[in-house]
Amino acid sequence: MGPVRSKQGTGPPGVIAVSVPPSAEPTLWELHRAVSQLREDLRGDLAQLAARLDQVVTQDVYRADQRAVDQRINQVEAGLAGLRSEHDQSLERAELQRREDQTQAAATRRLVISSFVAPLLLMALQLWIVSRGTPP
């Protein structure tokens, strides 16, 4: 494949521009300039590739990193599961405590009512008996 020819001697980036009359073959100097330009372009491309390769890791390193990430995710999930079970247990304990408190409150109400009502009933019964009087 020969060099690309342009009428003005310049072209888009990456395209070698050689100013040669359409009927004439390129001179050695023009060929030298074209090869030099190719060499410079290749050096730039290789430098970009080398810069990108500095950021690349091997598959072994990538897999090891992924295993470490998986382990951390599993640890977090296990911790969350433990927290969830503790939360559920505390909710169950709170519900049980609430029920016990309600039962205790009901028992206390019954005790208060019976301790005040029973003497009042006995007193009312005694007053009734006294008001009826004793038989002559």
TIRONU-995283 format. One record per residue (C-alpha): residue in one letter; x, y, z. Coordinates in steps of 0.1 Angstrom, whole numbers, padded with zeros to 4 digits, always signed. Layout:
aXYZ;...
REM end
This chain:
m+0000+0000+0000;g+0015+0033-0010;p+0014+0067+0007;v-0018+0087+0005;r-0015+0117-0017;s-0031+0150-0009;k-0033+0181-0031;q-0023+0206-0004;g+0003+0184+0014;t-0018+0182+0046;g-0046+0158+0056;p-0065+0145+0085;p-0046+0132+0115;g-0032+0097+0110;v-0031+0101+0073;i+0003+0106+0057;a+0003+0136+0034;v+0027+0137+0005;s+0028+0165-0020;v+0035+0148-0053;p+0023+0157-0087;p-0002+0132-0099;s+0020+0119-0128;a+0053+0117-0109;e+0065+0091-0085;p+0074+0103-0049;t+0111+0112-0044;l+0133+0095-0019;w+0131+0125+0004;e+0093+0124+0004;l+0093+0086+0011;h+0118+0093+0039;r+0095+0119+0053;a+0065+0096+0050;v+0083+0068+0068;s+0095+0092+0095;q+0059+0104+0100;l+0048+0068+0103;r+0075+0061+0128;e+0064+0091+0149;d+0028+0081+0148;l+0037+0045+0158;r+0058+0059+0187;g+0028+0079+0199;d+0004+0050+0196;l+0029+0027+0214;a+0032+0053+0242;q-0006+0055+0246;l-0007+0017+0246;a+0020+0015+0272;a+0002+0041+0294;r-0030+0020+0291;l-0011-0012+0299;d+0001+0003+0332;q-0035+0003+0343;v-0041-0034+0334;v-0039-0061+0360;t-0034-0098+0354;q-0063-0123+0357;d-0049-0138+0389;v-0048-0104+0406;y-0083-0096+0393;r-0097-0129+0405;a-0080-0125+0439;d-0095-0091+0442;q-0129-0104+0433;r-0126-0132+0459;a-0117-0106+0485;v-0148-0085+0475;d-0170-0116+0476;q-0157-0124+0511;r-0163-0089+0523;i-0199-0090+0509;n-0205-0123+0526;q-0192-0109+0559;v-0215-0079+0556;e-0245-0102+0547;a-0237-0124+0577;g-0235-0094+0599;l-0268-0081+0586;a-0284-0114+0591;g-0271-0115+0627;l-0284-0079+0633;r-0318-0089+0618;s-0321-0119+0641;e-0311-0098+0671;h-0337-0072+0661;d-0364-0098+0657;q-0355-0113+0691;s-0357-0079+0707;l-0391-0073+0691;e-0403-0106+0704;r-0390-0098+0739;a-0407-0064+0738;e-0440-0080+0727;l-0437-0106+0755;q-0429-0079+0780;r-0459-0059+0768;r-0482-0088+0773;e-0468-0095+0807;d-0473-0058+0816;q-0509-0060+0804;t-0515-0091+0824;q-0499-0076+0855;a-0520-0044+0851;a-0552-0064+0848;a-0542-0084+0880;t-0535-0051+0898;r-0568-0036+0887;r-0587-0067+0900;l-0568-0065+0933;v-0576-0028+0937;i-0612-0033+0929;s-0615-0063+0952;s-0597-0046+0980;f-0620-0015+0979;v-0652-0030+0967;a-0653-0060+0991;p-0651-0039+1023;l-0678-0015+1009;l-0701-0045+1001;l-0695-0059+1036;m-0702-0025+1052;a-0734-0021+1031;l-0745-0056+1041;q-0739-0048+1078;l-0758-0015+1075;w-0787-0033+1059;i-0787-0059+1086;v-0785-0032+1113;s-0813-0012+1096;r-0836-0041+1096;g-0832-0043+1132;t-0833-0072+1155;p-0865-0092+1158;p-0884-0085+1191;
REM end
